Amino acid sequence: MKTAMRLLEYEKELGTKEVYSIVAVACYFNQCFRECSKAFVKLERLPELSDKEREKYENLAIALFSRN
């Protein structure tokens, strides 16, 4: 998870969507739900997402956080 969080420093080089996706997965499996939620919020607010993609991220976040 620490490595995933370090990726935030390279957001411009690697791409925002890719970096925050990795951070969200790593945080979820390490049960760091606060950081995972922040990553999902960042993903949901990306301007290049279509409405369908945004809805998928929202539904995934709801499914994950309703269990935990």
VOBA-1610 file (N, C-alpha, C; in pm, whole numbers, padded with zeros to 5 digits, always signed):
BEGIN
Met+00082-00119+00000Met+00000+00000+00000Met+00087+00125+00000Lys+00198+00120+00072Lys+00287+00235+00073Lys+00339+00267-00067Thr+00368+00163-00142Thr+00415+00183-00279Thr+00305+00246-00364Ala+00183+00200-00347Ala+00071+00256-00422Ala+00051+00403-00387Met+00066+00438-00261Met+00050+00577-00220Met+00163+00664-00276Arg+00280+00606-00295Arg+00392+00681-00355Arg+00365+00711-00501Leu+00280+00633-00565Leu+00245+00658-00705Leu+00177+00794-00723Leu+00117+00845-00618Leu+00051+00975-00627Leu+00149+01084-00669Glu+00276+01065-00637Glu+00378+01161-00676Glu+00403+01160-00827Tyr+00366+01052-00894Tyr+00390+01037-01037Tyr+00260+01038-01118Glu+00162+01105-01064Glu+00029+01110-01127Glu+00034+01164-01270Lys+00112+01268-01293Lys+00118+01328-01426Lys+00184+01236-01527Glu+00285+01162-01484Glu+00357+01074-01575Glu+00278+00946-01605Leu+00210+00892-01505Leu+00142+00764-01519Leu-00005+00775-01557Gly-00066+00887-01527Gly-00208+00905-01556Gly-00290+00896-01429Thr-00379+00990-01413Thr-00460+00999-01292Thr-00547+00876-01271Lys-00611+00832-01376Lys-00703+00718-01365Lys-00629+00592-01320Glu-00514+00566-01379Glu-00438+00447-01346Glu-00387+00452-01202Val-00332+00566-01163Val-00275+00579-01029Val-00382+00562-00922Tyr-00493+00631-00936Tyr-00596+00623-00833Tyr-00668+00489-00834Ser-00671+00421-00946Ser-00727+00286-00949Ser-00640+00191-00867Ile-00510+00201-00884Ile-00418+00116-00807Ile-00426+00149-00659Val-00432+00277-00627Val-00442+00319-00487Val-00571+00266-00425Ala-00681+00275-00497Ala-00809+00227-00444Ala-00805+00077-00416Val-00750+00000-00507Val-00743-00146-00487Val-00650-00180-00370Ala-00533-00118-00367Ala-00438-00147-00260Ala-00495-00108-00124Cys-00558+00006-00116Cys-00616+00050+00012Cys-00731-00039+00054Tyr-00811-00082-00040Tyr-00924-00169-00005Tyr-00874-00301+00055Phe-00777-00364-00010Phe-00729-00492+00039Phe-00646-00480+00166Asn-00601-00360+00200Asn-00531-00336+00326Asn-00625-00278+00431Gln-00752-00272+00399Gln-00858-00223+00488Gln-00834-00079+00533Cys-00779+00001+00445Cys-00762+00145+00469Cys-00875+00215+00393Phe-00994+00206+00450Phe-01113+00249+00378Phe-01121+00399+00359Arg-01060+00474+00446Arg-01061+00620+00431Arg-00987+00662+00303Glu-00866+00609+00284Glu-00789+00640+00165Glu-00854+00582+00040Cys-00914+00465+00054Cys-00984+00403-00058Cys-01101+00490-00103Ser-01174+00544-00008Ser-01285+00632-00039Ser-01237+00758-00110Lys-01126+00814-00064Lys-01071+00933-00129Lys-01031+00903-00273Ala-00975+00785-00296Ala-00936+00747-00432Ala-01060+00733-00522Phe-01166+00675-00468Phe-01288+00662-00547Phe-01350+00798-00578Val-01344+00889-00484Val-01397+01024-00508Val-01318+01089-00621Lys-01187+01074-00618Lys-01103+01131-00723Lys-01136+01067-00858Leu-01156+00937-00860Leu-01190+00868-00984Leu-01326+00913-01038Glu-01422+00930-00950Glu-01556+00970-00992Glu-01559+01112-01046Arg-01465+01195-01007Arg-01464+01335-01049Arg-01374+01363-01169Leu-01319+01259-01229Leu-01234+01281-01346Leu-01317+01338-01461Pro-01269+01446-01521Pro-01348+01511-01627Pro-01360+01429-01755Glu-01265+01339-01780Glu-01268+01263-01906Glu-01356+01139-01902Leu-01419+01112-01788Leu-01506+00996-01777Leu-01641+01022-01842Ser-01693+00918-01904Ser-01829+00927-01955Ser-01925+00904-01838Asp-02050+00934-01861Asp-02150+00914-01755Asp-02160+00767-01717Lys-02144+00679-01815Lys-02153+00536-01789Lys-02037+00489-01702Glu-01916+00537-01731Glu-01800+00501-01649Glu-01812+00556-01508Arg-01859+00678-01497Arg-01877+00741-01366Arg-01977+00661-01282Glu-02083+00618-01346Glu-02185+00538-01276Glu-02128+00404-01230Lys-02041+00343-01311Lys-01978+00217-01271Lys-01891+00236-01147Tyr-01813+00345-01143Tyr-01731+00372-01025Tyr-01818+00395-00902Glu-01927+00467-00919Glu-02018+00493-00806Glu-02078+00363-00754Asn-02123+00278-00846Asn-02183+00151-00805Asn-02081+00059-00737Leu-01959+00059-00787Leu-01854-00022-00725Leu-01823+00028-00585Ala-01814+00158-00569Ala-01787+00215-00437Ala-01900+00183-00339Ile-02021+00193-00385Ile-02136+00161-00299Ile-02132+00014-00258Ala-02102-00074-00354Ala-02096-00217-00323Ala-01985-00249-00224Leu-01870-00187-00240Leu-01758-00213-00150Leu-01783-00159-00010Phe-01832-00036-00002Phe-01845+00028+00128Phe-01973-00009+00202Ser-02069-00066+00135Ser-02188-00112+00206Ser-02158-00239+00286Arg-02056-00314+00242Arg-02013-00434+00315Arg-01921-00402+00432Asn-01849-00293+00419Asn-01747-00261+00521Asn-01783-00133+00590
//
